[in-house]
Amino acid sequence: MTLALETRSVIKEYPVGTGTIKAVDEVSFSLQRGEFVALVGPSGSGKTTMLAMLATLLSPTSGDIVIDGQELAEMSQAARARFRRRKIGFTFQSNNLVSYLTALENVELMLRLNGEYNAAGKKRAKELLVLLGMEERMDMLPRQLSGGQQQRVAIARSLINRPTLVLADEPTASLDTERAYQVVETLANLVHEQNRAGIMVTHDLRMVEFADRIIHMLDGGVERIITPQDDLSCLADPGVCTMIPADTLGVGEQ
Amino acid sequence: MWTGVHLAFKEIWRNRGRFLLFSMVVALITVLVLFVAALGEGLGSGNREYLEKLNAELIAYQDTARLTIASSRVDCTTRRAIRAVEGVRDVGPLGFSGVDIPMDDGTEPLDISLIGVEPGKPGEPPVVRGGGLVRRSADEAIIDRTVALMTGLKVGGQLVIRSTQGTEDELYSLQVVGVTDSRKYGLRPSVFVPIVTWDDIRPKASAAPGAEDPACNVIAVQLEDPTQLDTMRQRLDAQVDGVELVDRQTAYENTPGYTAQQSTLNTQSTFALLIGVLVIGGFFQIQTLQKVPQIGMLKAIGTPNSTIAVAAIVQIVMVTLLGVAIGSVAAVGLSLSFPPTIPIIFEPRSGATSVVSLLLIGPIGGLLSVRYSLRVEPLVALGLGS
């Protein structure tokens, strides 16, 4: 397996009054290609801040983030934007799609941004949408699609450029249970099949069953890393869990 | 760049009702600006047309008249003195007065400027039909195009002019010998008559026949070398007493009310353009505010700022272009339905200036929204920023 992502002692501090508050505190982990990880934790645990740093939208106060062998700290704003559209696929919980572009055009937008809007790219976009069960709705505008369908289009867009890392921020937040399962299962399957590395931030602990690993964040730090086969009750009540040794999971947590 | 253009066109097309509605607002502003410009041109032209087209380079006023034609009186001796100065090709006396033409059908009489000229001398307009004036005291006239249009008179027809002599209205019958192009003066169409005939007809405090060699209001001075305007003016000032000489532009700018009228209309145009800047700026700013989460999402997926800026600018330019095009066509179309008495003139240069100004107000008005778009933080798409 190839290393897709590595974070080393990442800290993110925000100034508050005369002091600072640590939103992310000494987070270290790594992710291989073909691996789908769920990032869970209560509100304020730092998972969205962590996701924003992985997406190169925020810079860590200290520590290193390396994606596909490239150190993000060295990059300028423009280089980060370029890196983001080439190496990172993104799915948000809402406002995912450009409202005036059809489903197909939304997916093709990434091709246009990367200068790959050609016959092969267009074919790939259609194939992805077909794979996601959207063949009948490619020419529909987002407002004509259900929440689940919109998320599937967003997943297609996040994968069209064959990114190293796929990030999903609460992709099931606005979906009913059945659609939520479908969307996460599809995302996990595609990450595995296409050999990408995927991280999904979620509040919904039912969705972690599709993840290879679960990173549980609490108060800005990594509380524990477990697998779906472990006792998940500790995610709801941290007191009942024991830490899973990092070496048994192949995870670089320190 | 093309991705930005693509995004702009897609958004306009998929929201064409909204954008068309806004283009109509721009079109209305365009109609307003063009009409104000055309009205300014029409009114200005109505005041200055004759003097602007005058076949003389300098105009000599009585030096105490402060460049007011109606107050100026120049006699024959002065006229001859000007003619005698080296470098002067020819001179022509010009007399101006206001009279009217009674209409046969009982409608309102047509107010005209009666302009006395010396036949064959500077000041007599070239004719487009018929011939010129022949004798200094003949009962003949050249009418301008507007008079011909409004009275239906043709070459060879009889023109009746009403003038007040003392307290009585007198009618004077003149034969139309020629028709010239539009030569308005004092916002009225013009009739040109020989200077002695003019002195006979012009309204006077008491009825009296015209003098054999009447005093006129001003003298049109034609130069041998029109490029020597300043030199000749200085020479004439030095050699001829009792006159003040100015070029044609200075002459018509000193027509009573001309400068005040033009500056009023220019102020209106400027305000209309400023309103346009604010309306366009406001529209695009509101639209940008509504799109903040979407712009944030676009940036979060790696869309460069240049693409966002191009999309915003292309939209602004397209909406403005469409609005200005619709407004221009509407303004010209509407003007065709106006009677010729309404002083609306779409002059190419001032029209082009207005259109260019209108095309510029879009991008100027939209600059704020473009700047705002560029400052949207992609983190808003993640709910981390605002």
Chai-1 contact restraints between the chains, C-beta under 6 A:
chainA,res_idxA,chainB,res_idxB,connection_type,confidence,min_distance_angstrom,max_distance_angstrom,comment,restraint_id
A,A52,B,L382,contact,1.0,0.0,6.0,A-B,restraint_1
A,A52,B,L384,contact,1.0,0.0,6.0,A-B,restraint_2
A,L57,B,P378,contact,1.0,0.0,6.0,A-B,restraint_3
A,L57,B,L379,contact,1.0,0.0,6.0,A-B,restraint_4
A,A81,B,G302,contact,1.0,0.0,6.0,A-B,restraint_5
A,A81,B,P304,contact,1.0,0.0,6.0,A-B,restraint_6
A,R84,B,G302,contact,1.0,0.0,6.0,A-B,restraint_7
A,R85,B,G302,contact,1.0,0.0,6.0,A-B,restraint_8
A,F90,B,A300,contact,1.0,0.0,6.0,A-B,restraint_9
A,F90,B,I301,contact,1.0,0.0,6.0,A-B,restraint_10
A,F92,B,A381,contact,1.0,0.0,6.0,A-B,restraint_11
A,N95,B,P293,contact,1.0,0.0,6.0,A-B,restraint_12
A,N95,B,Q294,contact,1.0,0.0,6.0,A-B,restraint_13
A,N95,B,M297,contact,1.0,0.0,6.0,A-B,restraint_14
A,Y100,B,K10,contact,1.0,0.0,6.0,A-B,restraint_15
A,Y100,B,E11,contact,1.0,0.0,6.0,A-B,restraint_16
A,Y100,B,R14,contact,1.0,0.0,6.0,A-B,restraint_17
A,L101,B,K10,contact,1.0,0.0,6.0,A-B,restraint_18
A,R112,B,T3,contact,1.0,0.0,6.0,A-B,restraint_19
A,L113,B,T3,contact,1.0,0.0,6.0,A-B,restraint_20
A,L113,B,T303,contact,1.0,0.0,6.0,A-B,restraint_21
A,D169,B,L382,contact,1.0,0.0,6.0,A-B,restraint_22
